[in-house]
Amino acid sequence: MNDDVILPFNAAMIRDKYLVTNMLGAWDVLAPAEFKQLNAMRPLPGTPLWLRLKERGIVVDEKNILPMIQQYRNLNANLFLDTALHIAVVTTQCNLSCSYCQADVAPAQDMTMEVAAKVLEYLFGVRNPSVVLEFQGGEPLANWPVVKFMIENARKFNTAGKNLRISLVSNLLLLDDDKMKVLADQHVDVCTSLDGPKAWHDHNRKNSGGKGSYDQVMARIDRFKNGFGQSVSLLATITRGSLEHAEAIVDEYVRLGQQQICLRPVNNMGAAQCAWGDIGYSPEEFNAFYGRAMDHILALNRKGTFIMERMARVILTKVLAGKDPGYVDLMNPCGAGRMTMAYMPDGSCYPCDEARMIGDDIFKLGNILDETYDDMVKKENLMHLLQASCSDLWHSSSVFSPWIGYCPVVNYALQKNVVPKVHCSSQHKIITGQFAYIFDKMVKRGYEVEIFKKWLV
């Protein structure tokens, strides 16, 4: 009696081969003749094809099913943990007027010490051995006393010995030597936006007087590095005008010695909606940009210049390493409220950063001054949100379904419905385009595959 089983699979043609995947994250690339046998359920047991399919996990038996289940657990490790990322929105004030700002335009508000202390209580009350405290705004440095209070007391309150990481997302314009010293002494990771060369960065990121911020940002990055030995992580938001400058944006990061670039698509949310006619684009246009940028990145790597793209690395961590990189937007169900929470200055709690930006309280979970963490994660609207994010419900036939996820908050902002119209979703089209690019290179089996493997070391 043969106990081998072909698990249900999805398939798609890439180049002249077939990519085959199943729900456990197993995948293989088959020649047309091989796929014809598999699709007809007729590969012969004991043949080289059958043995390869068993090795890859497309075919399972009692010997390899347990390792495949463990791979599924590794790929979805977030399902077994409490919230890891805690976003403290310490102020809604901002000293810039960026064209693509996602935040909803609202009266300025600063977090109080009372709310800040409650955020720390939430941070260390979760059942997760690793937690991240991230400061956002507005511009978080505009409420420096609260930021400093939380940084210094987070270490003191960590009596359980959790693996604690603290990060600050800032435009850096208010960063002086005193603040730099505190951030460096407390080992705070600092991230800022750099949208490319000076001319284009200044076009996107201006102050209220219309002046660009590139020179100020670069001066503070240099001071933080040379005066305090601390580097700053950078990310690039791609607007319509960026689409023509793929190579130049990458080259700017290389010039600055960066080994990673994040090519982030702009979202039609918050204040960005007012400027969408000038800054927006179609998913197809972004994917064409992403392909050119990635081609350039891979060519640089081949010549000996190491730089990787963040989303590509996230995808490769899932596909090649079979691990959960903790990237909320690709979790299934999404990580909103499970792996991330955002706390507003008044204590209002939202399941993710995007949920607090859309100008609608549909996703608001409550207020941390009145309710416990366990109260928040049991809210009915969070359960509905997580149900709506299950990709198996909306696009189970996708060949990328073992690794992909949906953000119902972004879908709601764009489609006014938490239940996504997947094939109309710009976010879905962009993500699947990025997966398709990665797999196209792996099916090609050129020099790119070895570069991808180096990105995971």
Secondary structure by P-SEA (a helix, b strand, c coil): ccccccccbbbbbcccbbbbbccccbbbbbcaaaaaaaaacccccccaaaaaaaaaccccccccaaaaaaaaaaacccccccccbbbbcccccccccccccccccccbbbbcaaaaaaaaaaaaaccccbbbbbbbccccccaaaaaaaaaaacccccccccbbbbbbbcccccccaaaaaaaaaabbbbbbbbcccaaaaaaccccccccccaaaaaaaaaaaaaaccbbbbbbbbbcccccccaaaaaaaaaaaccccccbbbbbcccccccccccccccaaaaaaaaaaaaaaaaaaaaacbbbbbaaaaaaaaacccccccccccccccccccccbbbbcccccccccccccccccccccccccccccaaaaaacaaaaaaaaaaccccccccccccccccccaaaaaaacccccccccccaaaaaaaaaaaaaaaaaaaccaaaaaaaaaac
